[in-house]
């Protein structure tokens, strides 16, 4: 199965092409430019340099959330458009589950963290054993204080990954909890991990139509909260 994967959930943007567990090509950019400007040129570059087209892909995958509201909207809209135009199915991938794959090699707890503002993070906790990940919590928005309380009695090694990793690491360390930051080249979200997560989801029946692909925000947007 060939998959085109998109990752726009945070400041960085990336795209990747995978086939049956192998990354054929990937592109990553973290320059502060808007995803609406940078995403599609990366996709075009991947196709041009691999000689593939959307017609060769079996599905389009995207990090559907949680994450930046604007970033998620751009990624999901792009995935829906590409899938719809090529008459291909889509796969919505948990941003947190994908980033956990970055450090699945490190046995222990994987703490996925994205800055959700107001002393909260978007978080999920996974157990990594011999390269295999087991989900221990759902995707959630959680206060750093609450996460620290959850982990206080757990003596297993802990590795923090994601664009909110430094925020989470600093808080947990200050609270007396031992943990490690993921290596610099693995700490951020990337489309290669989205592609690999999407392959497993597709094999388990997780393909949806372009029309049915939806973002996952976990909490209302700021404008909606103010309105309420």
C-alpha positions in Angstrom: 0.0 0.0 0.0 1.3 3.4 -1.0 0.3 6.4 1.2 0.8 10.1 0.9 0.9 11.5 4.5 0.6 15.2 5.6 1.6 16.7 9.0 0.5 20.3 9.7 -0.4 20.1 13.4 2.2 22.5 14.8 4.7 25.1 13.6 6.6 22.6 11.3 5.1 21.1 8.2 6.0 17.9 6.5 4.8 15.3 3.9 5.9 11.8 3.2 5.3 8.9 0.8 5.4 5.4 2.2 4.9 1.9 0.9 4.3 -1.2 3.0 6.2 0.1 6.1 9.0 1.8 4.1 9.4 5.5 3.8 10.0 6.2 0.1 10.5 10.0 0.5 9.8 12.8 2.9 10.1 16.5 3.2 10.1 18.7 6.3 10.2 22.5 6.8 10.2 24.6 10.0 10.8 28.2 8.9 7.8 30.0 10.3 6.1 30.3 6.9 2.4 29.4 6.8 1.4 25.8 6.0 -0.9 27.1 3.3 2.2 28.3 1.5 4.6 25.5 2.2 2.6 22.2 2.3 1.7 21.7 -1.4 5.2 22.6 -2.8 6.6 19.8 -0.5 4.0 17.4 -1.9 4.8 18.4 -5.4 8.5 17.9 -4.8 8.0 14.4 -3.4 6.0 13.4 -6.5 8.4 15.0 -8.9 11.4 13.3 -7.3 9.9 9.8 -6.9 8.1 9.8 -10.3 4.9 8.9 -8.6 1.5 10.7 -8.8 -1.7 10.7 -6.7 -3.0 8.0 -9.0 -0.2 5.7 -7.7 -1.2 6.2 -4.1 -3.8 4.0 -2.4 -4.8 6.6 0.3 -4.1 10.1 1.7 -3.3 10.3 5.4 -3.2 13.3 7.6 -2.5 14.2 11.3 -6.1 15.1 12.0 -5.5 16.4 15.5 -5.1 17.4 18.2 -2.9 20.4 17.5 -3.0 24.0 16.2 -6.6 24.7 15.1 -5.3 26.5 11.9 -2.7 23.9 11.2 -5.1 21.0 11.5 -7.7 22.8 9.3 -5.1 23.3 6.6 -3.9 19.7 6.7 -7.3 18.1 6.7 -8.6 20.4 4.0 -5.6 19.5 1.8 -6.0 15.8 2.4 -9.7 16.0 1.6 -9.0 17.9 -1.6 -6.3 15.5 -2.8 -8.3 12.4 -1.9 -11.5 13.7 -3.4 -9.8 14.8 -6.7 -8.0 11.5 -7.1 -11.0 9.4 -5.9 -8.9 7.9 -3.1 -9.8 7.0 0.5 -8.4 9.0 3.4 -7.0 8.2 6.9 -7.2 10.5 9.9 -4.3 9.8 12.2 -4.0 10.9 15.8 -1.2 13.4 16.0 -0.1 12.0 19.3 -0.1 8.4 18.3 2.0 9.2 15.3 4.6 11.2 17.3 4.9 8.3 19.8 6.2 6.2 16.9 9.3 8.5 16.8 10.6 6.9 20.0 9.0 3.5 20.1 12.5 2.0 20.4 13.0 3.4 23.9 11.4 1.0 26.4 9.3 2.8 29.0 6.5 5.4 29.0 6.2 7.7 26.0 4.7 11.0 27.0 3.3 12.8 24.0 3.0 16.6 24.5 1.7 19.5 22.5 1.3 23.0 24.0 -2.4 23.6 24.5 -1.8 26.9 26.3 -3.2 27.9 29.8 -0.8 25.4 31.5 -2.3 22.5 29.6 -1.0 20.1 27.0 -2.5 17.8 24.5 -1.3 14.5 25.7 -1.4 10.7 25.4 0.7 8.2 27.2 2.0 5.0 25.6 4.0 2.1 26.8 6.9 1.2 24.5 8.2 -2.4 24.7 10.6 -3.9 22.2 9.5 -1.4 19.5 5.8 -2.0 20.1 3.5 0.7 21.5 0.5 0.1 23.8 -1.8 3.1 24.4 -2.4 3.8 28.1 -4.6 6.9 27.9 -6.9 8.5 25.3 -5.9 11.7 23.5 -6.8 14.5 25.9 -6.2 18.1 27.0 -4.7 17.9 30.5 -3.2 20.2 33.0 0.5 19.7 33.6 -0.2 19.4 37.3 -2.7 16.6 36.7 -0.3 14.7 34.5 2.4 15.0 37.2 0.0 13.6 39.8 -0.8 10.7 37.4 2.9 9.8 36.9 4.2 10.4 40.4 4.0 6.7 41.5 5.1 5.3 38.2 8.8 4.4 38.3 9.2 3.3 34.7 11.5 5.3 32.4 9.8 8.3 30.8 10.5 10.0 27.5 8.8 13.2 26.3 8.1 13.8 22.6 6.3 16.5 20.6 6.4 20.3 20.1 5.4 20.7 23.8 8.0 18.3 25.1 10.3 21.0 26.6 7.3 22.6 28.4 6.2 19.2 29.7 9.8 18.1 30.6 10.5 21.3 32.5 7.3 21.1 34.5 7.7 17.4 35.4 11.4 17.8 36.3 10.5 20.8 38.5 7.9 18.6 40.2 10.6 16.0 41.0 9.7 13.5 38.3 12.6 12.0 36.3 12.1 12.0 32.5 14.1 12.5 29.3 13.6 14.6 26.2 13.4 12.7 22.9 16.6 13.2 20.8 16.5 16.5 18.8 16.0 14.8 15.4 13.0 12.8 16.8 11.3 15.2 19.1 9.0 16.9 16.6 5.9 15.6 14.7 6.7 14.4 11.2 4.7 13.0 8.3 6.8 9.8 8.1 5.4 8.6 11.4 1.9 9.7 10.2 2.3 7.5 7.2 3.4 4.4 9.2 0.5 4.9 11.7 -1.9 5.3 8.8 -0.8 2.0 7.3 -1.7 0.2 10.5 -5.1 2.0 10.6 -5.8 1.2 7.0 -5.1 -2.5 7.6 -7.5 -2.4 10.5 -10.3 -0.9 8.4 -9.7 2.7 9.2 -10.0 4.1 5.7 -12.8 6.7 5.2 -14.0 8.7 2.3 -12.7 12.3 1.7 -16.1 13.6 2.7 -16.0 11.7 6.0 -12.5 12.8 7.0 -12.8 15.2 10.0 -10.5 17.2 12.2 -10.1 16.3 15.9 -9.7 19.4 18.1 -10.4 18.0 21.6 -11.6 21.4 22.8 -13.5 24.4 21.4 -11.7 27.1 19.5 -10.9 30.3 21.3 -13.5 32.2 19.4 -16.2 29.7 20.4 -15.1 29.7 24.0 -15.4 33.5 24.1 -18.8 33.4 22.5 -20.0 31.0 25.0 
